[in-house]
Structures are given as structure tokens and as C-alpha cells.
Amino acid sequence: FQQFSDPGSSRKEHVKVTSEPKPGFLERLSETSGGMLIGLVTFLLAFYVLFTNEGRALRTARSLDEGLSLVVPLDSIHSISQQNEGRLVHLAGALSTSKPLFDPSYGLSIQAVKLKRNVEMYQWVEYEDSKEYEEDGEIKKETKYSYNTEWKSEVVNSRNFDREIGHKNPSAMAVESFTAVSPNVQVGSFVLSKGLVDRIDDFKQLSLSHLEDPHADVTRRENYFYHSDNPRRPEVGDLRVSFFYAGLSEDDPHLGSADRVTVIARQRGDQLVPYHTKSGDVLEILYPGDLSVEEVFQKEQEGNTMKTWALRAAGWLSMFVGISLMTRIFYTLVDWFPVVRELVSVGLKVFAVCVASSLSLLTISVGWLFYRPLWALLLMLLSAVPILVARTRVLPKKQQ
């Protein structure tokens, strides 16, 4: 191979060129066969994703409709009514926690649901930019490696670099990141379940302007604590620490009023726990701010719709990729003839799009068959359209 550096650049760079003989027909055929197996697995996975997604979407929609018809808005969050025991209830109010969260290493405390310490280390990062080309009957690969120093939350393993000399990173951080969670979170007199607490994840960076430097070897600059001799010009291995909080649970002169949330869950004594619907789903909902019952369920229905379409798109893409890999062998068989190769390539892509679209619609319709039979039959009819369109485009060409 060939290797050189670029001494005039601020980013350290070098280029490596490797070459290998152009693979023969049998070798390419063997690689294609392996791709066909991967394609078959991807193709079958698409059916599973598409079919189960429709059942999940319909089950969730029914559960939300059931919840909307049963939910009971609470008159007060400060008194617990036995009449609502076991029922699905709706309430809104400010968060409260029994004790503040501490980080004694940096002299910091906050009354919040969660406190996250984020530690970053100044490290070397390697970037690759590759391109392949054919020359003298060989396949050559030219890779440009560039190195830059950046703040990273995870340790970058420099042993995997193409050139570690001059770009070596420490193997671990002297200070670790962590997230502390309050053991007791309430809205009024009601204690939130772990599932509801997990939904409080709107983290905001904590201002450190009112804090002093915790140690002699730690310097505060803006909203970071630096373990560095010179924070303006850090060296590889230096650390900086920032803090984030979620769910402010007490009025704070620097951060403002306690965060308010809206909750829909089952009342069990003074606790708010998951509610199991007849459709087999679980309702345990929390949103920031004050929302009405209708607004909460509208947001949940919108979220269900977005998730459904995202999984439909993922299923279709998985099927398209699977079909493309399984039919790749036809391209390999004719890749010695440039004109034929390009025509076959376009034809295979059109074929993959049409078949993936038809099979996706057919699979979705089967998922709806027991819930919405009329819509299922309509989708079955639509699933034939892509194949018919493809055939009508092919027949005139044959007649010509």
C-alpha cells in the first residue's frame, strides 16, 4: 500500500491505498449467494413486522378508546377518594419529591425527579473517507484517515485507529457519568409508579453560575466543571462535567417554578399504577403541563398513528431490501455486458418496488381481516395494483 501525511493541514491526515485482484465470476457468485440468504431473512422479517404492527396498532387504538370512555377526572389531587379505587383517573399538578438529589463531589444539590451528571473527555477521533476504483485489472480502495480532537461522552478506543501513534487516548475516565432518580415522586397526595417516573425525561442543562469551584484542581467555566490546567486549551485526557435535571419538584429562585404534569393511570390507594384494558394493553400516561382528558388521548392516538406508519415504512423497506438481495444473482450473471447489466439493474429495482408494495399491502390486509374485514378486502384488491401496473408497462415493450 501507499501512505503519506499532510503536514500543512490543521487536521492530521494520511491516505492509504490498498489493492486486490478483481474477483472472478465464481467468487462474485459465491458472494451473491451469501447475500441471497441475508435477503431471505430480511424478507421474512418484513412479514413479521408488518403483520404484528397492524395488530398492535388496532389493539392500542381500542385500548385508548376504552380508556377515554372510562377515565374519571379527579376533583382534588390532595385528597384520596375510596370511590375511585381501581379506576382509571386523570389528574394534573406540580411534581414533588421528599428529598433533594445530591452530587457531593461537586457540591451540588437540586430538588428534582432526576439529576444526570454527564462527563466528557477530550479525545482523538478518527474519520474515514473511502472510494473504490478499478485500475490495471485490480480493485483499488483509497481511504483518507483524518484525526481531530473533540469532547466525547464515551471512551474512544484508539487501538482501533489506523495510526495510533500520535493519537492515543486514555483507556478510561477518572470520573464517571451517572443519573440519580428520586425514590419517591408525587403529584399532590399521589405517588407515581416507576413507569410514570421513567416518562419524566425532559432534561435541561443546569446552570452552574451560582456555584464555586469544588476543588483546587477543578475549574468552573460557563456551565462546565473542567479537570484541566487550561480549559481554554484542553489537552487529550482532560475532563469536563455538566449537569442536567428533569422534573423540577420545588420552586427554585434560579430555575423557576416546579414542573407540572398530567397523569392518567389506575388509582390503587395513594399510588398511581398501570391500568390493564380489556384489549390487553396498558395505560400509564404522563405528559408535561396541564392537559385535559381529550388532549391526552388525542396525543396518544397521534403517537400510535406515527408509530404505525413508521413500522409500515420499515417493513416495506425491509421487504424491498430482501427482494433486491435475493434477485441480485440475475445482475451478477450478466454483469460482463454493460448495456444488458444496466437494463437488468433497472428492471430488478422496479420488480422489487412492485412486489414489495403488493406483498406489504397484502400482509397489512391480513392483519386487518379479523378487525375490519371490509378495509382488509379493499387493501387486498389494492395489493394487485403494483403488479398490474408493472405488467402493463412490460407488455407494450414485448409487442414492440
Residue, then its C-alpha position, 0 to 999 in steps of 0.5 A: f500500500q501507499q501512505f503519506s501525511d499532510p503536514g500543512s493541514s490543521r487536521k492530521e491526515h494520511v491516505k492509504v491505498t490498498s489493492e486486490p485482484k478483481p474477483g472472478f465470476l465464481e467468487r462474485l457468485s459465491e458472494t451473491s449467494g451469501g447475500m441471497l440468504i441475508g435477503l431471505v431473512t430480511f424478507l421474512l422479517a418484513f412479514y413479521v413486522l408488518f403483520t404484528n404492527e397492524g395488530r398492535a396498532l388496532r389493539t392500542a387504538r381500542s385500548l385508548d378508546e376504552g380508556l377515554s370512555l372510562v377515565v374519571p377526572l379527579d376533583s382534588i389531587h390532595s385528597i384520596s377518594q375510596q370511590n375511585e379505587g381501581r379506576l382509571v383517573h386523570l389528574a394534573g399538578a406540580l411534581s414533588t419529591s421528599k428529598p433533594l438529589f445530591d452530587p457531593s463531589y461537586g457540591l451540588s444539590i437540586q430538588a428534582v425527579k432526576l439529576k444526570r451528571n454527564v462527563e466528557m473527555y477530550q479525545w482523538v477521533e478518527y474519520e474515514d473517507s473511502k472510494e473504490y476504483e478499478e485500475d490495471g485489472e485490480i480493485k483499488k480502495e483509497t481511504k483518507y484517515s483524518y484525526n481531530t480532537e473533540w469532547k466525547s461522552e464515551v471512551v474512544n478506543s484508539r487501538n482501533f485507529d489506523r495510526e495510533i501513534g500520535h493519537k492515543n487516548p486514555s483507556a478510561m475516565a477518572v470520573e464517571s457519568f451517572t443519573a440519580v432518580s428520586p425514590n419517591v415522586q408525587v403529584g399532590s397526595f399521589v405517588l407515581s409508579k416507576g413507569l410514570v417516573d421513567r416518562i419524566d425525561d425532559f432534561k435541561q442543562l443546569s446552570l452552574s453560575h451560582l456555584e464555586d469551584p469544588h476543588a483546587d484542581v477543578t475549574r468552573r467555566e460557563n456551565y462546565f466543571y473542567h479537570s484541566d490546567n487550561p480549559r481554554r486549551p484542553e489537552v487529550g485526557d482532560l475532563r469536563v462535567s455538566f449537569f442536567y435535571a428533569g422534573l423540577s419538584e420545588d420552586d427554585p429562585h434560579l430555575g423557576s417554578a416546579d414542573r407540572v404534569t398530567v397523569i392518567a393511570r389506575q388509582r390503587g390507594d395513594q399510588l398511581v399504577p398501570y391500568h390493564t384494558k380489556s384489549g390487553d394493553v396498558l395505560e400509564i400516561l404522563y405528559p408535561g403541563d396541564l392537559s385535559v382528558e381529550e388532549v391526552f388521548q388525542k396525543e396518544q392516538e397521534g403517537n400510535t398513528m406515527k408509530t404505525w406508519a413508521l413500522r409500515a415504512a420499515g417493513w416495506l423497506s425491509m421487504f424491498v431490501g430482501i427482494s433486491l438481495m435475493t434477485r441480485i444473482f440475475y445482475t451478477l450473471v450478466d454483469w460482463f455486458p454493460v448495456v444488458r447489466e444496466l437494463v437488468s439493474v433497472g428492471l430488478k429495482v422496479f420488480a422489487v418496488c412492485v412486489a414489495s408494495s403488493l406483498s406489504l399491502l397484502t400482509i397489512s390486509v391480513g392483519w386487518l381481516f379479523y378487525r375490519p374485514l371490509w378495509a382488509l378486502l379493499l387493501m387486498l384488491l389494492s395489493a394487485v395494483p403494483i403488479l398490474v401496473a408493472r405488467t402493463r408497462v412490460l407488455p407494450k415493450k414485448q409487442q414492440 
